Amino acid sequence: KQQPRASSPLESFLVCSVSEYSLQTLFSTLSSQHQSFKMQVASMMNTKSVHSASRLTHSTKPNSSRGRVLHLTTRAEEKIVEYPKVSAPANFKAPEPQALTMTRPKDQAFGLVTGGAALALRLASGVFVLGWKVESVLKDVPEGQYALKLGPLKVRDVSSVLGTAARPKEPLVLYEFESSPPCRKIREVCALLDLEVLYKPCPGAKFGFSDEQFEKTGKRTVPYLEDPNTGVAMFESEDQIDYLLKTYGPSPDDFDIKALWTFRGKFAFFTAALAALVRGMKGLKVQPTARPDNIKMRPLELWGYEPSPFVRPVREKLEGLALPHVMVNCARGSKNRDRMIAKTGRFQVPYLVDPNTGVEMYESCEIVEYLEEVYTV
């Protein structure tokens, strides 16, 4: 039986290492939580009528890795889920979007400085999709396509390698918390691969969705990745990166794997830890005033990308409130930028879609205030 890798004190503090336990214990834990698992999977879906897992089995020989890999097979059945009821604030009106503008300089300045410092520490990991390139520099861009305006020119950027890569039909599911370095690595890789991911916040690996994860796996270790498209679930960030690249990345012949060194090893861990320190170690606890039923809400939808200083405060607020949310990654070169233009007529992040209230809105500060008013007591 393979032994767990050594952990530094900082790794232990941030709950970033995974210890092995017996396969027999794992099986018995999952079996005993069979019924609760059905409803937990249902809570991931962003519709009132959802499919939940009713049967969970494992292959007899799980893949060997530093983290345990579970091969899941499910039989779906229709479930009607009753979600908690919330409403938009009285007389609420979504603010007018103002691209790349500090609408409240006094409130935003410090956050943008620390967000920019965190981005610099991580060498802009996750800002660009894999295979990013400038496709054209034109005065006019076809309607419905994103382009960055630079004076009289419009620069259109795309991925040169993700066009033929497999795309998941359903969002991946990641149990994580904001300041964990391994979790940040996975969030950045998801931006790199232009994936949609349902984040289930587990502040401090103790709160939020941590109990749900423990009932499934017998562990609270994060990140914990589930792929409903393939039935694979796994611990260990390095193994998760390998899996994501193999499953949703381009052919290895189409890119240089060495170019991903910023997502790997000790450099990634320690720079991500420093980035979390710069931001004040957010996400270690659930906000005391958060509604206790937030984990039962329909997942909100957040358009943005991991390293954006404008998106960061919204992500931190969602984490602090333990709200499930689907991140629609929109790194530079992402096809999702075209999707947003088709949906809203413009591109700007963060952009929040709340299916619990019907609200759709831009502007970081206003989104944070909205979440505070709706999802606290």
C-alpha positions, 0 to 999 in steps of 0.5 A: 500500500502506497504511503502518503507523501510528506507534508510541510507545516504549511501544507498541513495548516491549509489541509492540502495533503491526503492520507491513505486509508483502507479501501474497505473503510471507504466502501463501508462509508459510502454504503452507509450513506447511500440514501443521503448521497442521492439527495446530495447529488440532487442539490448540485443540479441547477433546476427544480427537476433534477437527476440524482444518483441512486446507485453507487458502485466501485471498480474492484481495482481502483487506480493507484495514485497518491489520491484515491480514484473512485470509478462511479457508475450511477442509475439516474432517477427523477427527483423533485427538489424543494429549494429554500425560497429567497427574493431580491431586495425590495426595489432592487435594480441591477446597476449599469455595467461599467467596463474596467472601471472602479465604480467605488474607488475608496471601497475597491482600491485596496482589494484591486491592489491585493488582487493584482499582487496575488495575480502577479505572485502566480505569474498570471496563471489562469489568465489565458486559456491553453494555446492562447493566440491573437487571431486577428487585429481588425477594425471590425469584428463579426457580430457576436464575437468578442474582441478587445478594443485598443483604440481604433483596433479590435484584437480577437484572441482564441485558443489554438488547441482547445477547439478539438478538445473534448467538452464535458456535457455537465459541469465538473464538481469541485469541493474546495475552499478559497485560500487552499493552495491546491484548490487554487491550482485546480481552479486555475487549471479549469480556467486554462482548459475553459471548463465550467465547474460547480464549486461546493465551498468547504471553508477551512475544510470543516464547514459548508459542504464539508459534511456532505463530502465527508458522508461520501468519502470519509474525508474532508480533504480538499480539493476533491473532484467529481466528474459526472460525465465519466463517473470518476472522483479523486483527491490529490491536486496533481492527479486531478491536473493530470486527469483534467489535461488527459480528459479535457485537454488537447492532444499532448502533441499540440502543446508543450507540457513544460509550459504548465510548470506554474501549475505544478509542484512547490512553486505553485504551492508556495506562490498560491499560499502567498497569494492567499496571505496577501488576500487575508486568508479568505474562506477559512470560516463561514460568515457568522450571519450566513443563512444556514440553508445556503448549501441547499440553494440552487447553484448560482452562476458566476461568469469570470475567471480565477485570477481576475481582481474584479471577480475575486471579491465575489468569489470570496463572498460566495465562499464565505456564505457557503453558496454553491456556484457554477463558474463559467470560466472566461479567461482570455481566448475563451469561447465563453466570451462569445457566449456572454456576448450572445447572451447579454450583448456585451462582455464584462466580468464578474457577471452573476446569474441567480436562479433563486431570485431571477437577478442577473447583474454586473459590477463587483461591489454591487454583487457583493452587496446583493449577496450580503442582503439576500443570503444572510440573516 
